[in-house]
Amino acid sequence: MKDPYQIIKSRYVTEKSVVLESLHTATSNKSLSRCDTPKYVFLVDPRANKTMIAQAVEEIYSERKVKVLAVNTINVKPKPKRKGRGRPGKTAAFKKAVVTLEAGDSLDAV
């Protein structure tokens, strides 16, 4: 898995991930204002490890010269759902990564 676009599949945009991205600009709370490093959430390949994810993010956003400080990964398990007419089914399992960048770095214009 050498191609960074095979490791990083897409940005994962939810309400919680948007809150994580905007923590470094929050001024409403003293504890939130101490978070000076932005965090971004990505969907990644389930076989990728943290160093591969960090290198892929730095390579994809090399024109912005971002520096990855930390990577946290989460394996999301499938949840039971009903298909049509009550038949049992499951949602897809996936892996997501929370990437912490250096203070001052940003991916907002992407």
C-alpha positions, 0 to 999 in steps of 0.5 A: 500500500504505497499510494496515499489515496489507497490509505486515506479514503476520504474525510469523515464529516459529522457533527462531532468531527466538525467540533473537533476541527473547530476546537483550536479557534474556540474562545467560549471556554477556557479549557477549549481555548487550550486546544491549539492544534487542529484535529481532522477525521478521515476514513482509512484502509482497515489494514493501515497503521498509524505511521502509514496514515501520518505519511499519507496525510503529509503527502496528500497535503504536501502543498500546504506543508502540514505536519502530523503530530499524532494519529488516533485510530478507531475500528467501527464495528458493524451495527445490526440494521433491518433491511426491507420487510424486517430481514436482518442485516448489518451496516458496513464496518470501517476504520477512522483516524483522528489526525492531529496537526501542528498549531497553525496548520489547516486543511480548511480550503480543501 
